Amino acid sequence: MLTIILIIVAAVALFFSIGVIASWHESVTKEGVTFGEKLKSTIKNLIGVAILGIIGVVCITAVFSDEDETEVVSEEITSESPKTSIEDSKPEKMAEVKQELEQAEEQVPEFSFTVNEFIRRYNQATQNFPEDQIAEKMREPIIVENKNEMTDGFQYQLTKADTQSLLYVTTSVNNSVRTIYYMVFIPKDSEPMSVLAQLLFRFSATIMAVEDPDMPPNERGERLKEIGVFKAVKDQREVLTRKNNVDYKVDLSAVLGAVTLSVKPSK
């Protein structure tokens, strides 16, 4: 709109300039006019032409300047619009969220064996104990008794609910084992040697299933000592140990009346 007004003003200025020039020409060629009157008329008309000319030049300059600014602004808007487009940023944002989730998933350490391989390794380990030292009931193979789905994997119960122990493992969605929990309950009227035998057998078999199902007897005893099983029971406190890139935690809970062994790979 401003451009149209400026063009009209410039055209009007040009029209009046032509009129002024014509009027001046008529006055200086008219007979009977003195030299002083001609000079006065010439100066007057020159000033008028100059003013109208300036107005026309200013208007024309403003028109072209406005068009250039419009083009620059248009180019800036065009160049910046992709950056501020919400629709265009959605795929990029979704890719960032997906990458963060994948990285969070990768940060959870896993063992190299699945839940079925752990069961096989545990049952294999139990067969390496002398028959005269371990009760036949404790040597019964473990199997999947219950399975629950979690947010990012599964939880398996590998012992019966009515026994004096509970063995759980958590896994990823592809069933790679992440954590092993073994809880051995201590009845109030139980014999200390019987409870100790259960702890040594079940915890040893768990360690063997993680590290080596054929671990020799002397190494089993040394490993139980290293991870603090005897210290946790004696001092009734939690003991944390890292051995062979595996984190062991032994804890005695007076409230539950149980000793718990938890095992997971080190980060």
C-alpha positions as CSV (number, residue, x, y, z in Angstrom):
1,M,0.0,0.0,0.0
2,L,2.8,2.4,0.9
3,T,4.5,1.6,-2.4
4,I,1.4,2.6,-4.4
5,I,1.1,5.9,-2.5
6,L,4.8,6.8,-3.1
7,I,4.4,6.1,-6.8
8,I,1.3,8.4,-7.1
9,V,3.2,11.2,-5.2
10,A,6.2,10.8,-7.6
11,A,3.9,11.0,-10.6
12,V,2.1,14.1,-9.3
13,A,5.4,15.8,-8.7
14,L,6.6,15.0,-12.2
15,F,3.3,16.3,-13.7
16,F,3.6,19.6,-11.8
17,S,7.3,19.9,-12.8
18,I,6.3,19.7,-16.5
19,G,3.6,22.4,-15.8
20,V,6.1,24.7,-14.1
21,I,8.6,24.3,-16.9
22,A,5.9,25.2,-19.5
23,S,4.8,28.2,-17.5
24,W,8.3,29.5,-17.2
25,H,8.9,29.0,-21.0
26,E,5.8,31.1,-21.7
27,S,6.8,33.9,-19.3
28,V,10.3,34.3,-20.7
29,T,9.2,34.4,-24.3
30,K,6.3,36.8,-23.8
31,E,6.8,40.2,-25.3
32,G,6.8,43.3,-23.2
33,V,8.3,41.6,-20.1
34,T,11.4,43.3,-18.7
35,F,14.7,41.5,-18.0
36,G,14.2,41.7,-14.2
37,E,10.8,40.1,-14.4
38,K,12.2,37.3,-16.6
39,L,15.1,36.7,-14.1
40,K,12.7,36.7,-11.2
41,S,10.3,34.2,-13.0
42,T,13.3,32.0,-13.9
43,I,14.5,31.7,-10.3
44,K,11.0,31.1,-9.0
45,N,10.3,28.3,-11.5
46,L,13.8,26.7,-11.0
47,I,13.1,26.5,-7.3
48,G,9.7,25.0,-7.9
49,V,11.1,22.4,-10.3
50,A,13.9,21.6,-7.9
51,I,11.5,21.0,-5.0
52,L,9.2,18.8,-7.1
53,G,12.2,16.9,-8.5
54,I,13.5,16.2,-5.0
55,I,10.1,15.0,-4.0
56,G,10.0,12.7,-7.0
57,V,13.5,11.3,-6.4
58,V,12.8,10.7,-2.7
59,C,9.5,8.8,-3.5
60,I,11.2,6.7,-6.2
61,T,14.1,5.8,-3.9
62,A,11.7,4.9,-1.1
63,V,9.8,2.6,-3.5
64,F,12.9,0.6,-4.5
65,S,14.2,0.6,-0.9
66,D,10.9,-0.8,0.4
67,E,11.0,-3.6,-2.3
68,D,14.6,-4.5,-1.3
69,E,13.7,-4.6,2.4
70,T,10.6,-6.7,1.6
71,E,12.8,-9.2,-0.3
72,V,15.3,-9.4,2.5
73,V,12.7,-10.0,5.2
74,S,11.0,-12.6,2.9
75,E,14.4,-14.4,2.5
76,E,15.0,-14.3,6.3
77,I,11.6,-15.7,7.0
78,T,12.0,-18.4,4.4
79,S,15.5,-19.4,5.7
80,E,14.4,-19.4,9.3
81,S,11.1,-21.2,8.9
82,P,12.5,-24.7,8.8
83,K,14.3,-24.1,12.1
84,T,11.1,-23.1,13.9
85,S,8.8,-25.7,12.3
86,I,7.3,-27.9,15.0
87,E,6.3,-30.6,12.5
88,D,9.9,-30.8,11.1
89,S,11.4,-31.2,14.6
90,K,9.2,-34.1,15.6
91,P,11.2,-36.9,13.9
92,E,14.5,-35.5,15.3
93,K,13.1,-35.4,18.8
94,M,11.7,-38.9,18.6
95,A,15.1,-40.1,17.4
96,E,16.7,-38.5,20.5
97,V,14.2,-40.1,22.9
98,K,14.7,-43.5,21.3
99,Q,18.5,-43.1,21.5
100,E,18.3,-42.2,25.2
101,L,16.1,-45.2,25.9
102,E,18.5,-47.5,24.1
103,Q,21.4,-46.1,26.1
104,A,19.5,-46.6,29.3
105,E,18.8,-50.2,28.4
106,E,22.5,-50.7,27.5
107,Q,23.6,-49.4,30.9
108,V,21.9,-52.4,32.8
109,P,24.6,-55.1,33.0
110,E,23.7,-58.7,32.1
111,F,25.3,-62.1,32.5
112,S,26.3,-64.0,29.4
113,F,23.8,-66.8,30.2
114,T,20.0,-67.0,30.0
115,V,17.6,-68.2,32.7
116,N,17.5,-71.7,31.2
117,E,21.3,-71.8,31.1
118,F,21.5,-70.7,34.7
119,I,19.0,-73.5,35.7
120,R,21.1,-76.1,33.9
121,R,24.4,-74.8,35.4
122,Y,22.8,-74.7,38.9
123,N,21.5,-78.3,38.7
124,Q,24.9,-79.4,37.3
125,A,26.7,-77.8,40.3
126,T,24.5,-79.6,42.8
127,Q,25.6,-82.9,41.4
128,N,29.2,-82.1,42.4
129,F,28.5,-82.3,46.1
130,P,29.0,-85.7,48.0
131,E,25.7,-87.5,48.5
132,D,26.5,-88.3,52.1
133,Q,26.9,-84.6,53.0
134,I,23.8,-83.1,51.4
135,A,20.2,-84.1,52.0
136,E,18.5,-85.5,49.0
137,K,15.7,-82.9,49.3
138,M,18.2,-80.1,48.8
139,R,19.6,-81.7,45.7
140,E,16.3,-81.7,43.9
141,P,16.7,-79.8,40.5
142,I,15.3,-76.3,40.3
143,I,12.8,-75.4,37.6
144,V,10.7,-72.4,36.7
145,E,7.8,-72.4,39.2
146,N,6.5,-69.0,38.4
147,K,7.1,-66.2,35.8
148,N,6.1,-62.5,36.1
149,E,6.5,-59.8,33.4
150,M,8.2,-56.6,34.4
151,T,8.7,-53.3,32.7
152,D,11.9,-54.2,30.9
153,G,12.1,-58.0,31.4
154,F,10.9,-60.9,33.5
155,Q,11.1,-62.3,37.0
156,Y,11.4,-66.1,37.5
157,Q,10.8,-68.0,40.7
158,L,12.9,-71.2,40.6
159,T,11.9,-72.8,43.9
160,K,8.6,-73.8,45.4
161,A,6.8,-71.4,47.6
162,D,6.4,-73.9,50.5
163,T,10.2,-74.6,50.9
164,Q,12.6,-72.9,53.4
165,S,14.3,-71.0,50.5
166,L,13.3,-68.7,47.6
167,L,15.4,-68.4,44.5
168,Y,14.5,-65.6,42.0
169,V,16.2,-64.3,38.9
170,T,15.4,-61.2,36.9
171,T,16.1,-61.1,33.2
172,S,16.0,-58.7,30.2
173,V,13.4,-59.2,27.5
174,N,15.7,-61.7,25.8
175,N,16.0,-63.7,29.0
176,S,19.6,-62.8,29.8
177,V,20.0,-63.0,33.6
178,R,20.6,-59.6,35.3
179,T,20.2,-60.4,39.0
180,I,20.0,-63.5,41.2
181,Y,18.3,-63.4,44.6
182,Y,18.6,-66.4,47.0
183,M,16.8,-66.2,50.3
184,V,17.3,-68.9,52.9
185,F,14.9,-68.8,55.9
186,I,16.0,-69.6,59.4
187,P,13.3,-71.2,61.6
188,K,13.5,-70.3,65.3
189,D,13.6,-73.9,66.3
190,S,16.1,-75.0,63.7
191,E,19.5,-76.6,64.4
192,P,22.4,-74.2,63.7
193,M,24.3,-76.9,61.8
194,S,21.3,-77.7,59.6
195,V,20.9,-74.0,58.7
196,L,24.6,-73.6,58.0
197,A,24.6,-76.6,55.8
198,Q,21.7,-75.1,53.8
199,L,23.4,-71.8,53.4
200,L,26.7,-73.4,52.3
201,F,25.0,-75.7,49.8
202,R,22.6,-73.2,48.2
203,F,24.9,-70.3,48.1
204,S,27.8,-72.4,46.8
205,A,25.6,-73.9,44.1
206,T,24.6,-70.3,43.1
207,I,28.2,-69.1,42.9
208,M,29.2,-72.2,40.9
209,A,26.3,-71.6,38.5
210,V,27.5,-68.1,37.9
211,E,31.3,-68.7,37.7
212,D,32.0,-72.4,37.2
213,P,29.6,-75.4,37.7
214,D,32.6,-77.7,38.3
215,M,34.4,-75.5,40.8
216,P,36.5,-77.6,43.2
217,P,35.5,-77.9,46.9
218,N,38.4,-75.9,48.2
219,E,37.6,-73.0,45.9
220,R,33.9,-73.1,46.9
221,G,34.9,-72.6,50.6
222,E,37.3,-69.8,49.7
223,R,34.7,-68.0,47.7
224,L,32.1,-68.2,50.4
225,K,34.7,-66.7,52.8
226,E,35.6,-64.0,50.3
227,I,32.1,-62.8,49.7
228,G,31.5,-62.5,53.4
229,V,28.9,-65.2,54.1
230,F,30.3,-66.2,57.5
231,K,31.0,-62.5,58.4
232,A,27.4,-61.4,57.5
233,V,25.9,-64.2,59.7
234,K,28.3,-63.7,62.6
235,D,28.0,-59.9,62.7
236,Q,24.4,-59.7,61.4
237,R,25.2,-57.0,58.9
238,E,25.3,-56.5,55.1
239,V,28.6,-57.4,53.3
240,L,29.3,-56.2,49.7
241,T,32.1,-57.8,47.6
242,R,33.2,-57.7,44.0
243,K,34.9,-60.8,42.6
244,N,35.7,-61.7,39.0
245,N,33.5,-58.9,37.7
246,V,30.6,-60.0,39.8
247,D,29.0,-58.1,42.7
248,Y,27.9,-60.2,45.7
249,K,25.8,-59.0,48.6
250,V,25.1,-61.0,51.7
251,D,22.6,-59.7,54.2
252,L,20.9,-61.1,57.3
253,S,17.4,-59.8,58.0
254,A,16.3,-60.3,61.6
255,V,12.8,-59.2,60.6
256,L,12.4,-61.8,57.9
257,G,14.5,-64.3,59.7
258,A,16.5,-65.0,56.6
259,V,19.9,-64.7,55.0
260,T,19.9,-63.3,51.5
261,L,22.5,-63.6,48.7
262,S,22.1,-61.3,45.7
263,V,24.4,-61.6,42.7
264,K,24.7,-59.3,39.6
265,P,27.4,-58.5,37.0
266,S,29.6,-55.5,37.8
267,K,29.1,-52.3,35.6
